[in-house]
Amino acid sequence: MKVELFTTPTCKYCHIVKDFLNKNKVKYVMYNIAEDRVNAQRLFEMTGYMSVPITLVSNGNANEIVIGSNIDRLREVLNL
């Protein structure tokens, strides 16, 4: 399973998601879309959104996108 988190430095909701992932020892790759234009564009192409946090969970051929700091949905998608 691959977890990617799209964030910005000033987003308080991004910190909620990062804290949740860290607390549950979930490994993830974080992209700061305020500075990383390539992944900002990738995010927009995948979701149509430029808001954060957005968490992309890839498991084989299936991708799940969690928009915002929806911890209940993250638990479900990550099987926690």
PDB file of N, CA, C and O in Angstrom:
ATOM      1  N   MET A   1       0.846  -1.170   0.000  1.00  0.00           N
ATOM      2  CA  MET A   1       0.000   0.000   0.000  1.00  0.00           C
ATOM      3  C   MET A   1       0.896   1.239   0.000  1.00  0.00           C
ATOM      4  O   MET A   1       1.887   1.303   0.727  1.00  0.00           O
ATOM      5  N   LYS A   2       0.530   2.218  -0.826  1.00  0.00           N
ATOM      6  CA  LYS A   2       1.258   3.476  -0.888  1.00  0.00           C
ATOM      7  C   LYS A   2       0.311   4.595  -0.477  1.00  0.00           C
ATOM      8  O   LYS A   2      -0.812   4.690  -0.973  1.00  0.00           O
ATOM      9  N   VAL A   3       0.778   5.440   0.434  1.00  0.00           N
ATOM     10  CA  VAL A   3      -0.026   6.555   0.918  1.00  0.00           C
ATOM     11  C   VAL A   3       0.694   7.854   0.552  1.00  0.00           C
ATOM     12  O   VAL A   3       1.870   8.038   0.866  1.00  0.00           O
ATOM     13  N   GLU A   4      -0.028   8.738  -0.109  1.00  0.00           N
ATOM     14  CA  GLU A   4       0.520  10.046  -0.489  1.00  0.00           C
ATOM     15  C   GLU A   4      -0.372  11.131   0.104  1.00  0.00           C
ATOM     16  O   GLU A   4      -1.597  11.081  -0.006  1.00  0.00           O
ATOM     17  N   LEU A   5       0.268  12.110   0.733  1.00  0.00           N
ATOM     18  CA  LEU A   5      -0.463  13.197   1.381  1.00  0.00           C
ATOM     19  C   LEU A   5      -0.080  14.515   0.722  1.00  0.00           C
ATOM     20  O   LEU A   5       1.093  14.886   0.683  1.00  0.00           O
ATOM     21  N   PHE A   6      -1.073  15.206   0.210  1.00  0.00           N
ATOM     22  CA  PHE A   6      -0.872  16.504  -0.424  1.00  0.00           C
ATOM     23  C   PHE A   6      -1.239  17.581   0.587  1.00  0.00           C
ATOM     24  O   PHE A   6      -2.355  17.601   1.106  1.00  0.00           O
ATOM     25  N   THR A   7      -0.285  18.485   0.867  1.00  0.00           N
ATOM     26  CA  THR A   7      -0.445  19.452   1.945  1.00  0.00           C
ATOM     27  C   THR A   7       0.090  20.826   1.542  1.00  0.00           C
ATOM     28  O   THR A   7       0.632  21.022   0.454  1.00  0.00           O
ATOM     29  N   THR A   8      -0.090  21.769   2.472  1.00  0.00           N
ATOM     30  CA  THR A   8       0.613  23.047   2.454  1.00  0.00           C
ATOM     31  C   THR A   8       1.075  23.304   3.887  1.00  0.00           C
ATOM     32  O   THR A   8       0.491  22.763   4.826  1.00  0.00           O
ATOM     33  N   PRO A   9       2.108  24.116   4.069  1.00  0.00           N
ATOM     34  CA  PRO A   9       2.655  24.314   5.414  1.00  0.00           C
ATOM     35  C   PRO A   9       1.704  24.974   6.404  1.00  0.00           C
ATOM     36  O   PRO A   9       1.811  24.728   7.606  1.00  0.00           O
ATOM     37  N   THR A  10       0.783  25.799   5.937  1.00  0.00           N
ATOM     38  CA  THR A  10      -0.080  26.545   6.859  1.00  0.00           C
ATOM     39  C   THR A  10      -1.435  25.896   7.093  1.00  0.00           C
ATOM     40  O   THR A  10      -2.280  26.473   7.777  1.00  0.00           O
ATOM     41  N   CYS A  11      -1.656  24.731   6.550  1.00  0.00           N
ATOM     42  CA  CYS A  11      -2.950  24.060   6.643  1.00  0.00           C
ATOM     43  C   CYS A  11      -3.074  23.308   7.976  1.00  0.00           C
ATOM     44  O   CYS A  11      -2.373  22.322   8.209  1.00  0.00           O
ATOM     45  N   LYS A  12      -3.975  23.787   8.848  1.00  0.00           N
ATOM     46  CA  LYS A  12      -4.138  23.130  10.152  1.00  0.00           C
ATOM     47  C   LYS A  12      -4.762  21.741  10.006  1.00  0.00           C
ATOM     48  O   LYS A  12      -4.482  20.852  10.811  1.00  0.00           O
ATOM     49  N   TYR A  13      -5.598  21.546   8.995  1.00  0.00           N
ATOM     50  CA  TYR A  13      -6.216  20.240   8.792  1.00  0.00           C
ATOM     51  C   TYR A  13      -5.193  19.212   8.295  1.00  0.00           C
ATOM     52  O   TYR A  13      -5.317  18.016   8.558  1.00  0.00           O
ATOM     53  N   CYS A  14      -4.188  19.702   7.577  1.00  0.00           N
ATOM     54  CA  CYS A  14      -3.097  18.822   7.129  1.00  0.00           C
ATOM     55  C   CYS A  14      -2.352  18.255   8.335  1.00  0.00           C
ATOM     56  O   CYS A  14      -1.957  17.089   8.335  1.00  0.00           O
ATOM     57  N   HIS A  15      -2.164  19.081   9.358  1.00  0.00           N
ATOM     58  CA  HIS A  15      -1.484  18.626  10.573  1.00  0.00           C
ATOM     59  C   HIS A  15      -2.298  17.542  11.280  1.00  0.00           C
ATOM     60  O   HIS A  15      -1.732  16.611  11.852  1.00  0.00           O
ATOM     61  N   ILE A  16      -3.609  17.665  11.238  1.00  0.00           N
ATOM     62  CA  ILE A  16      -4.473  16.638  11.841  1.00  0.00           C
ATOM     63  C   ILE A  16      -4.252  15.298  11.150  1.00  0.00           C
ATOM     64  O   ILE A  16      -4.119  14.267  11.808  1.00  0.00           O
ATOM     65  N   VAL A  17      -4.212  15.321   9.814  1.00  0.00           N
ATOM     66  CA  VAL A  17      -4.008  14.078   9.052  1.00  0.00           C
ATOM     67  C   VAL A  17      -2.603  13.535   9.296  1.00  0.00           C
ATOM     68  O   VAL A  17      -2.441  12.333   9.504  1.00  0.00           O
ATOM     69  N   LYS A  18      -1.582  14.394   9.275  1.00  0.00           N
ATOM     70  CA  LYS A  18      -0.205  13.942   9.529  1.00  0.00           C
ATOM     71  C   LYS A  18      -0.092  13.319  10.915  1.00  0.00           C
ATOM     72  O   LYS A  18       0.522  12.264  11.076  1.00  0.00           O
ATOM     73  N   ASP A  19      -0.683  13.972  11.921  1.00  0.00           N
ATOM     74  CA  ASP A  19      -0.650  13.426  13.280  1.00  0.00           C
ATOM     75  C   ASP A  19      -1.318  12.059  13.340  1.00  0.00           C
ATOM     76  O   ASP A  19      -0.809  11.144  13.987  1.00  0.00           O
ATOM     77  N   PHE A  20      -2.459  11.920  12.667  1.00  0.00           N
ATOM     78  CA  PHE A  20      -3.161  10.641  12.636  1.00  0.00           C
ATOM     79  C   PHE A  20      -2.292   9.561  11.996  1.00  0.00           C
ATOM     80  O   PHE A  20      -2.149   8.470  12.548  1.00  0.00           O
ATOM     81  N   LEU A  21      -1.713   9.861  10.836  1.00  0.00           N
ATOM     82  CA  LEU A  21      -0.877   8.874  10.148  1.00  0.00           C
ATOM     83  C   LEU A  21       0.339   8.502  10.993  1.00  0.00           C
ATOM     84  O   LEU A  21       0.684   7.325  11.103  1.00  0.00           O
ATOM     85  N   ASN A  22       0.980   9.492  11.584  1.00  0.00           N
ATOM     86  CA  ASN A  22       2.155   9.225  12.428  1.00  0.00           C
ATOM     87  C   ASN A  22       1.774   8.398  13.659  1.00  0.00           C
ATOM     88  O   ASN A  22       2.479   7.452  14.011  1.00  0.00           O
ATOM     89  N   LYS A  23       0.682   8.743  14.301  1.00  0.00           N
ATOM     90  CA  LYS A  23       0.231   8.016  15.497  1.00  0.00           C
ATOM     91  C   LYS A  23      -0.028   6.544  15.176  1.00  0.00           C
ATOM     92  O   LYS A  23       0.228   5.663  15.997  1.00  0.00           O
ATOM     93  N   ASN A  24      -0.536   6.294  13.978  1.00  0.00           N
ATOM     94  CA  ASN A  24      -0.861   4.926  13.579  1.00  0.00           C
ATOM     95  C   ASN A  24       0.259   4.253  12.794  1.00  0.00           C
ATOM     96  O   ASN A  24       0.072   3.182  12.215  1.00  0.00           O
ATOM     97  N   LYS A  25       1.433   4.902  12.784  1.00  0.00           N
ATOM     98  CA  LYS A  25       2.639   4.355  12.147  1.00  0.00           C
ATOM     99  C   LYS A  25       2.420   3.995  10.674  1.00  0.00           C
ATOM    100  O   LYS A  25       2.908   2.976  10.186  1.00  0.00           O
ATOM    101  N   VAL A  26       1.672   4.859   9.984  1.00  0.00           N
ATOM    102  CA  VAL A  26       1.433   4.687   8.562  1.00  0.00           C
ATOM    103  C   VAL A  26       2.533   5.436   7.811  1.00  0.00           C
ATOM    104  O   VAL A  26       2.709   6.639   8.001  1.00  0.00           O
ATOM    105  N   LYS A  27       3.258   4.737   6.974  1.00  0.00           N
ATOM    106  CA  LYS A  27       4.287   5.388   6.171  1.00  0.00           C
ATOM    107  C   LYS A  27       3.609   6.104   5.014  1.00  0.00           C
ATOM    108  O   LYS A  27       2.689   5.575   4.390  1.00  0.00           O
ATOM    109  N   TYR A  28       4.080   7.318   4.737  1.00  0.00           N
ATOM    110  CA  TYR A  28       3.480   8.101   3.663  1.00  0.00           C
ATOM    111  C   TYR A  28       4.514   9.027   3.046  1.00  0.00           C
ATOM    112  O   TYR A  28       5.540   9.343   3.648  1.00  0.00           O
ATOM    113  N   VAL A  29       4.214   9.447   1.837  1.00  0.00           N
ATOM    114  CA  VAL A  29       5.007  10.445   1.130  1.00  0.00           C
ATOM    115  C   VAL A  29       4.190  11.729   1.161  1.00  0.00           C
ATOM    116  O   VAL A  29       2.998  11.727   0.854  1.00  0.00           O
ATOM    117  N   MET A  30       4.847  12.831   1.537  1.00  0.00           N
ATOM    118  CA  MET A  30       4.143  14.095   1.650  1.00  0.00           C
ATOM    119  C   MET A  30       4.614  15.049   0.559  1.00  0.00           C
ATOM    120  O   MET A  30       5.810  15.171   0.295  1.00  0.00           O
ATOM    121  N   TYR A  31       3.657  15.720  -0.067  1.00  0.00           N
ATOM    122  CA  TYR A  31       3.954  16.701  -1.097  1.00  0.00           C
ATOM    123  C   TYR A  31       3.417  18.062  -0.658  1.00  0.00           C
ATOM    124  O   TYR A  31       2.230  18.202  -0.364  1.00  0.00           O
ATOM    125  N   ASN A  32       4.286  19.052  -0.617  1.00  0.00           N
ATOM    126  CA  ASN A  32       3.893  20.415  -0.307  1.00  0.00           C
ATOM    127  C   ASN A  32       3.528  21.089  -1.629  1.00  0.00           C
ATOM    128  O   ASN A  32       4.408  21.522  -2.373  1.00  0.00           O
ATOM    129  N   ILE A  33       2.235  21.177  -1.916  1.00  0.00           N
ATOM    130  CA  ILE A  33       1.829  21.681  -3.226  1.00  0.00           C
ATOM    131  C   ILE A  33       2.021  23.191  -3.359  1.00  0.00           C
ATOM    132  O   ILE A  33       1.874  23.734  -4.454  1.00  0.00           O
ATOM    133  N   ALA A  34       2.345  23.869  -2.272  1.00  0.00           N
ATOM    134  CA  ALA A  34       2.657  25.292  -2.365  1.00  0.00           C
ATOM    135  C   ALA A  34       4.005  25.498  -3.061  1.00  0.00           C
ATOM    136  O   ALA A  34       4.239  26.545  -3.665  1.00  0.00           O
ATOM    137  N   GLU A  35       4.880  24.508  -2.978  1.00  0.00           N
ATOM    138  CA  GLU A  35       6.206  24.601  -3.582  1.00  0.00           C
ATOM    139  C   GLU A  35       6.435  23.601  -4.705  1.00  0.00           C
ATOM    140  O   GLU A  35       7.278  23.828  -5.573  1.00  0.00           O
ATOM    141  N   ASP A  36       5.707  22.516  -4.700  1.00  0.00           N
ATOM    142  CA  ASP A  36       5.904  21.429  -5.658  1.00  0.00           C
ATOM    143  C   ASP A  36       4.842  21.519  -6.749  1.00  0.00           C
ATOM    144  O   ASP A  36       3.768  20.928  -6.632  1.00  0.00           O
ATOM    145  N   ARG A  37       5.149  22.258  -7.802  1.00  0.00           N
ATOM    146  CA  ARG A  37       4.183  22.487  -8.875  1.00  0.00           C
ATOM    147  C   ARG A  37       3.837  21.220  -9.650  1.00  0.00           C
ATOM    148  O   ARG A  37       2.712  21.073 -10.127  1.00  0.00           O
ATOM    149  N   VAL A  38       4.791  20.311  -9.779  1.00  0.00           N
ATOM    150  CA  VAL A  38       4.533  19.057 -10.500  1.00  0.00           C
ATOM    151  C   VAL A  38       3.438  18.263  -9.795  1.00  0.00           C
ATOM    152  O   VAL A  38       2.490  17.809 -10.435  1.00  0.00           O
ATOM    153  N   ASN A  39       3.565  18.095  -8.480  1.00  0.00           N
ATOM    154  CA  ASN A  39       2.556  17.337  -7.744  1.00  0.00           C
ATOM    155  C   ASN A  39       1.278  18.136  -7.517  1.00  0.00           C
ATOM    156  O   ASN A  39       0.214  17.545  -7.330  1.00  0.00           O
ATOM    157  N   ALA A  40       1.359  19.464  -7.531  1.00  0.00           N
ATOM    158  CA  ALA A  40       0.144  20.274  -7.485  1.00  0.00           C
ATOM    159  C   ALA A  40      -0.687  20.022  -8.744  1.00  0.00           C
ATOM    160  O   ALA A  40      -1.905  19.861  -8.674  1.00  0.00           O
ATOM    161  N   GLN A  41      -0.021  19.989  -9.883  1.00  0.00           N
ATOM    162  CA  GLN A  41      -0.708  19.711 -11.150  1.00  0.00           C
ATOM    163  C   GLN A  41      -1.254  18.282 -11.167  1.00  0.00           C
ATOM    164  O   GLN A  41      -2.371  18.043 -11.626  1.00  0.00           O
ATOM    165  N   ARG A  42      -0.466  17.348 -10.669  1.00  0.00           N
ATOM    166  CA  ARG A  42      -0.897  15.943 -10.590  1.00  0.00           C
ATOM    167  C   ARG A  42      -2.158  15.824  -9.733  1.00  0.00           C
ATOM    168  O   ARG A  42      -3.106  15.127 -10.096  1.00  0.00           O
ATOM    169  N   LEU A  43      -2.151  16.515  -8.591  1.00  0.00           N
ATOM    170  CA  LEU A  43      -3.302  16.506  -7.697  1.00  0.00           C
ATOM    171  C   LEU A  43      -4.539  17.030  -8.416  1.00  0.00           C
ATOM    172  O   LEU A  43      -5.610  16.429  -8.335  1.00  0.00           O
ATOM    173  N   PHE A  44      -4.392  18.144  -9.114  1.00  0.00           N
ATOM    174  CA  PHE A  44      -5.530  18.734  -9.820  1.00  0.00           C
ATOM    175  C   PHE A  44      -6.043  17.803 -10.910  1.00  0.00           C
ATOM    176  O   PHE A  44      -7.253  17.668 -11.091  1.00  0.00           O
ATOM    177  N   GLU A  45      -5.142  17.167 -11.628  1.00  0.00           N
ATOM    178  CA  GLU A  45      -5.553  16.243 -12.691  1.00  0.00           C
ATOM    179  C   GLU A  45      -6.280  15.023 -12.139  1.00  0.00           C
ATOM    180  O   GLU A  45      -7.206  14.513 -12.770  1.00  0.00           O
ATOM    181  N   MET A  46      -5.865  14.551 -10.963  1.00  0.00           N
ATOM    182  CA  MET A  46      -6.509  13.369 -10.353  1.00  0.00           C
ATOM    183  C   MET A  46      -7.863  13.690  -9.747  1.00  0.00           C
ATOM    184  O   MET A  46      -8.800  12.896  -9.840  1.00  0.00           O
ATOM    185  N   THR A  47      -7.962  14.867  -9.121  1.00  0.00           N
ATOM    186  CA  THR A  47      -9.135  15.157  -8.303  1.00  0.00           C
ATOM    187  C   THR A  47      -9.978  16.334  -8.777  1.00  0.00           C
ATOM    188  O   THR A  47     -11.167  16.416  -8.473  1.00  0.00           O
ATOM    189  N   GLY A  48      -9.360  17.240  -9.519  1.00  0.00           N
ATOM    190  CA  GLY A  48     -10.045  18.475  -9.862  1.00  0.00           C
ATOM    191  C   GLY A  48      -9.999  19.496  -8.754  1.00  0.00           C
ATOM    192  O   GLY A  48     -10.603  20.564  -8.862  1.00  0.00           O
ATOM    193  N   TYR A  49      -9.284  19.178  -7.683  1.00  0.00           N
ATOM    194  CA  TYR A  49      -9.172  20.057  -6.522  1.00  0.00           C
ATOM    195  C   TYR A  49      -7.754  20.578  -6.360  1.00  0.00           C
ATOM    196  O   TYR A  49      -6.787  19.943  -6.783  1.00  0.00           O
ATOM    197  N   MET A  50      -7.648  21.751  -5.737  1.00  0.00           N
ATOM    198  CA  MET A  50      -6.356  22.282  -5.313  1.00  0.00           C
ATOM    199  C   MET A  50      -6.387  22.561  -3.810  1.00  0.00           C
ATOM    200  O   MET A  50      -5.491  23.218  -3.280  1.00  0.00           O
ATOM    201  N   SER A  51      -7.411  22.065  -3.132  1.00  0.00           N
ATOM    202  CA  SER A  51      -7.501  22.242  -1.691  1.00  0.00           C
ATOM    203  C   SER A  51      -6.786  21.081  -1.004  1.00  0.00           C
ATOM    204  O   SER A  51      -6.614  20.014  -1.593  1.00  0.00           O
ATOM    205  N   VAL A  52      -6.381  21.290   0.216  1.00  0.00           N
ATOM    206  CA  VAL A  52      -5.673  20.275   0.988  1.00  0.00           C
ATOM    207  C   VAL A  52      -6.294  20.181   2.375  1.00  0.00           C
ATOM    208  O   VAL A  52      -6.961  21.121   2.808  1.00  0.00           O
ATOM    209  N   PRO A  53      -6.096  19.088   3.073  1.00  0.00           N
ATOM    210  CA  PRO A  53      -5.325  17.909   2.707  1.00  0.00           C
ATOM    211  C   PRO A  53      -6.115  16.974   1.804  1.00  0.00           C
ATOM    212  O   PRO A  53      -7.340  16.876   1.883  1.00  0.00           O
ATOM    213  N   ILE A  54      -5.383  16.305   0.964  1.00  0.00           N
ATOM    214  CA  ILE A  54      -5.929  15.207   0.177  1.00  0.00           C
ATOM    215  C   ILE A  54      -4.967  14.041   0.328  1.00  0.00           C
ATOM    216  O   ILE A  54      -3.760  14.183   0.131  1.00  0.00           O
ATOM    217  N   THR A  55      -5.516  12.891   0.680  1.00  0.00           N
ATOM    218  CA  THR A  55      -4.722  11.688   0.871  1.00  0.00           C
ATOM    219  C   THR A  55      -5.090  10.691  -0.218  1.00  0.00           C
ATOM    220  O   THR A  55      -6.261  10.371  -0.422  1.00  0.00           O
ATOM    221  N   LEU A  56      -4.072  10.211  -0.907  1.00  0.00           N
ATOM    222  CA  LEU A  56      -4.255   9.203  -1.946  1.00  0.00           C
ATOM    223  C   LEU A  56      -3.691   7.893  -1.418  1.00  0.00           C
ATOM    224  O   LEU A  56      -2.518   7.812  -1.054  1.00  0.00           O
ATOM    225  N   VAL A  57      -4.536   6.870  -1.378  1.00  0.00           N
ATOM    226  CA  VAL A  57      -4.118   5.549  -0.928  1.00  0.00           C
ATOM    227  C   VAL A  57      -4.209   4.603  -2.116  1.00  0.00           C
ATOM    228  O   VAL A  57      -5.293   4.363  -2.647  1.00  0.00           O
ATOM    229  N   SER A  58      -3.071   4.071  -2.528  1.00  0.00           N
ATOM    230  CA  SER A  58      -3.006   3.147  -3.661  1.00  0.00           C
ATOM    231  C   SER A  58      -2.730   1.756  -3.135  1.00  0.00           C
ATOM    232  O   SER A  58      -1.775   1.542  -2.388  1.00  0.00           O
ATOM    233  N   ASN A  59      -3.564   0.816  -3.524  1.00  0.00           N
ATOM    234  CA  ASN A  59      -3.413  -0.562  -3.092  1.00  0.00           C
ATOM    235  C   ASN A  59      -3.630  -1.446  -4.312  1.00  0.00           C
ATOM    236  O   ASN A  59      -4.763  -1.796  -4.643  1.00  0.00           O
ATOM    237  N   GLY A  60      -2.549  -1.799  -4.969  1.00  0.00           N
ATOM    238  CA  GLY A  60      -2.687  -2.578  -6.195  1.00  0.00           C
ATOM    239  C   GLY A  60      -3.242  -1.707  -7.303  1.00  0.00           C
ATOM    240  O   GLY A  60      -2.673  -0.664  -7.624  1.00  0.00           O
ATOM    241  N   ASN A  61      -4.346  -2.131  -7.886  1.00  0.00           N
ATOM    242  CA  ASN A  61      -4.963  -1.372  -8.971  1.00  0.00           C
ATOM    243  C   ASN A  61      -5.980  -0.352  -8.486  1.00  0.00           C
ATOM    244  O   ASN A  61      -6.464   0.459  -9.276  1.00  0.00           O
ATOM    245  N   ALA A  62      -6.310  -0.377  -7.210  1.00  0.00           N
ATOM    246  CA  ALA A  62      -7.342   0.511  -6.680  1.00  0.00           C
ATOM    247  C   ALA A  62      -6.721   1.735  -6.015  1.00  0.00           C
ATOM    248  O   ALA A  62      -5.741   1.624  -5.280  1.00  0.00           O
ATOM    249  N   ASN A  63      -7.301   2.902  -6.280  1.00  0.00           N
ATOM    250  CA  ASN A  63      -6.899   4.140  -5.629  1.00  0.00           C
ATOM    251  C   ASN A  63      -8.084   4.686  -4.861  1.00  0.00           C
ATOM    252  O   ASN A  63      -9.205   4.722  -5.367  1.00  0.00           O
ATOM    253  N   GLU A  64      -7.831   5.107  -3.646  1.00  0.00           N
ATOM    254  CA  GLU A  64      -8.851   5.770  -2.840  1.00  0.00           C
ATOM    255  C   GLU A  64      -8.356   7.169  -2.550  1.00  0.00           C
ATOM    256  O   GLU A  64      -7.200   7.360  -2.174  1.00  0.00           O
ATOM    257  N   ILE A  65      -9.228   8.149  -2.723  1.00  0.00           N
ATOM    258  CA  ILE A  65      -8.886   9.538  -2.442  1.00  0.00           C
ATOM    259  C   ILE A  65      -9.728   9.997  -1.269  1.00  0.00           C
ATOM    260  O   ILE A  65     -10.955   9.907  -1.298  1.00  0.00           O
ATOM    261  N   VAL A  66      -9.056  10.493  -0.231  1.00  0.00           N
ATOM    262  CA  VAL A  66      -9.744  11.027   0.940  1.00  0.00           C
ATOM    263  C   VAL A  66      -9.513  12.530   0.939  1.00  0.00           C
ATOM    264  O   VAL A  66      -8.378  12.997   1.045  1.00  0.00           O
ATOM    265  N   ILE A  67     -10.594  13.276   0.820  1.00  0.00           N
ATOM    266  CA  ILE A  67     -10.518  14.731   0.769  1.00  0.00           C
ATOM    267  C   ILE A  67     -10.774  15.287   2.160  1.00  0.00           C
ATOM    268  O   ILE A  67     -11.741  14.918   2.826  1.00  0.00           O
ATOM    269  N   GLY A  68      -9.889  16.182   2.587  1.00  0.00           N
ATOM    270  CA  GLY A  68     -10.028  16.811   3.901  1.00  0.00           C
ATOM    271  C   GLY A  68      -9.467  15.947   5.007  1.00  0.00           C
ATOM    272  O   GLY A  68      -8.742  14.982   4.766  1.00  0.00           O
ATOM    273  N   SER A  69      -9.815  16.311   6.214  1.00  0.00           N
ATOM    274  CA  SER A  69      -9.300  15.588   7.385  1.00  0.00           C
ATOM    275  C   SER A  69     -10.347  14.615   7.919  1.00  0.00           C
ATOM    276  O   SER A  69     -10.651  14.614   9.111  1.00  0.00           O
ATOM    277  N   ASN A  70     -10.885  13.802   7.046  1.00  0.00           N
ATOM    278  CA  ASN A  70     -11.919  12.821   7.390  1.00  0.00           C
ATOM    279  C   ASN A  70     -11.245  11.574   7.980  1.00  0.00           C
ATOM    280  O   ASN A  70     -10.953  10.610   7.273  1.00  0.00           O
ATOM    281  N   ILE A  71     -11.011  11.625   9.284  1.00  0.00           N
ATOM    282  CA  ILE A  71     -10.276  10.562   9.976  1.00  0.00           C
ATOM    283  C   ILE A  71     -11.036   9.244   9.917  1.00  0.00           C
ATOM    284  O   ILE A  71     -10.417   8.189   9.778  1.00  0.00           O
ATOM    285  N   ASP A  72     -12.354   9.279  10.020  1.00  0.00           N
ATOM    286  CA  ASP A  72     -13.130   8.036   9.940  1.00  0.00           C
ATOM    287  C   ASP A  72     -12.935   7.360   8.586  1.00  0.00           C
ATOM    288  O   ASP A  72     -12.779   6.140   8.518  1.00  0.00           O
ATOM    289  N   ARG A  73     -12.943   8.140   7.518  1.00  0.00           N
ATOM    290  CA  ARG A  73     -12.736   7.571   6.176  1.00  0.00           C
ATOM    291  C   ARG A  73     -11.313   7.052   6.026  1.00  0.00           C
ATOM    292  O   ARG A  73     -11.094   6.000   5.424  1.00  0.00           O
ATOM    293  N   LEU A  74     -10.340   7.790   6.573  1.00  0.00           N
ATOM    294  CA  LEU A  74      -8.945   7.307   6.527  1.00  0.00           C
ATOM    295  C   LEU A  74      -8.814   5.972   7.253  1.00  0.00           C
ATOM    296  O   LEU A  74      -8.152   5.059   6.758  1.00  0.00           O
ATOM    297  N   ARG A  75      -9.439   5.853   8.417  1.00  0.00           N
ATOM    298  CA  ARG A  75      -9.405   4.578   9.154  1.00  0.00           C
ATOM    299  C   ARG A  75      -9.940   3.442   8.280  1.00  0.00           C
ATOM    300  O   ARG A  75      -9.357   2.359   8.217  1.00  0.00           O
ATOM    301  N   GLU A  76     -11.041   3.708   7.622  1.00  0.00           N
ATOM    302  CA  GLU A  76     -11.697   2.706   6.780  1.00  0.00           C
ATOM    303  C   GLU A  76     -10.792   2.314   5.601  1.00  0.00           C
ATOM    304  O   GLU A  76     -10.579   1.130   5.339  1.00  0.00           O
ATOM    305  N   VAL A  77     -10.274   3.308   4.909  1.00  0.00           N
ATOM    306  CA  VAL A  77      -9.446   3.063   3.724  1.00  0.00           C
ATOM    307  C   VAL A  77      -8.142   2.358   4.101  1.00  0.00           C
ATOM    308  O   VAL A  77      -7.653   1.510   3.354  1.00  0.00           O
ATOM    309  N   LEU A  78      -7.580   2.710   5.262  1.00  0.00           N
ATOM    310  CA  LEU A  78      -6.306   2.129   5.703  1.00  0.00           C
ATOM    311  C   LEU A  78      -6.482   0.860   6.544  1.00  0.00           C
ATOM    312  O   LEU A  78      -5.500   0.274   6.998  1.00  0.00           O
ATOM    313  N   ASN A  79      -7.726   0.442   6.747  1.00  0.00           N
ATOM    314  CA  ASN A  79      -8.030  -0.748   7.559  1.00  0.00           C
ATOM    315  C   ASN A  79      -7.447  -0.645   8.967  1.00  0.00           C
ATOM    316  O   ASN A  79      -6.795  -1.572   9.449  1.00  0.00           O
ATOM    317  N   LEU A  80      -7.687   0.476   9.610  1.00  0.00           N
ATOM    318  CA  LEU A  80      -7.184   0.686  10.983  1.00  0.00           C
ATOM    319  C   LEU A  80      -8.305   0.562  11.992  1.00  0.00           C
ATOM    320  O   LEU A  80      -8.074   0.707  13.192  1.00  0.00           O
TER     321      LEU A  80
END
